[in-house]
């Protein structure tokens, strides 16, 4: 996959995990993850609890090992690389955060209509 797509995917994971962790867990830990992809170093600042940090690291590892040049969505991938248990945990985070982000966008649009 292209480096821009990889960066986009890592930022999506960061946003979803931080939103989930902010609402569900404490205490948080500030940490910078350094990922190397196609000879490029990427620094990602995270603010997560140890449990979510472990889950996002697993997701980063799967992303780094993705064999597809054009990355499909993980849930539609013909060769899933997530183990079943981890997939369920990450899917729970994505469902929660995706719903919350979607609702906040709708809320912003409705507020803008009444301004």
N, C-alpha and C positions, 0 to 999 in steps of 0.2 A: 504494500500500500504506500501511497505517497506520504511524504513527511508531513504535509499540511493536514492530510486526513488523520494521520496518527495523532498530531497535536490536538485536533478537534475532538477526537475520541477521548483522549486523556482529560481534556477540559470538561467534557460532558460527564465523565465518571466523577471527577472532582466536585463538580456542581451538585450532582445527584447525591453523592455520599455525604457531603458537608451539610446539605439541607436535611437529609434523613437523620444524621448524627446530632445535629443541632436540636432537633425536635425530640429525639428519643433517648439520648445518652448524655452522660457526664462522668467524669471530668474529661476535658479535651486536652490534646497534646499538639503543640505546634511543631511541625517537622517539614523539612524540605526533602522531597524525593528527587533523586537524580536518575533519569532514564536515558539510556543511549540507544538510539534507533538509527540505523543506516549512517553510522559515523557522526551523528549529530547528538549533542547532549541537550537534554531538556530538563529544566528545573521546575518542579511543581511544589508550591507551598500548600501544605494541608493543615487543617485544624480539625482533628478527629480523635475519638477515643481509641484505645488500643484494639478493641474488637473490630471497629470499622477500618482501622488502619491495616489490620491483617486482611480483611476482605478486599480492600481496594488494591493492596499489593498483589493479591492473587489475580485480580482483574487485570492489573498492569502486566503481570507475567503472561497471562493468556493473550493479551493484545500484542505484546512483544513477539510472541511465538506464532501469531496468526500467519498461516501459509498463503492466504489469498492476496493476490495483487489488487483486486477490486474487492474490498471487504464487504461481505453481506452483513445484515443484522445477525447478531449471535443466535437469536431465537429461530432464525430461518436457515442457519448454516447447515450445509449437507454433512459436514464433518465436525460436530460439536467438540470443543476441547475442554469445556468446563465439566468437572465432575458433578454428578447429580445433586449432591448436598450443597455444594458451593453455588451451583446454578440457581437453586431455590432461594438461597440467601440473597444473592445479587438481584434476582428478579423481584424479590420483596422490596428491596431498596429502590429499584427503578420504578416499580409500580407506585409506591408511595410518593416519591419525589416528582415523577412525571405528572401524576394527578394534581399534586399541590402546585406545581409550576403552571400547569394548564389553567387551573382555577384562578391563580393570581393574574394571569394574562387576561382572562375574561373579566375579572374585577376591574382591572385597569381600563379596559375598553369601555365598560359600562360607566365608570367614573368620568371618562373623557367625553362621553355623550352628554352628560349633565353639566358640563362646565360652560 
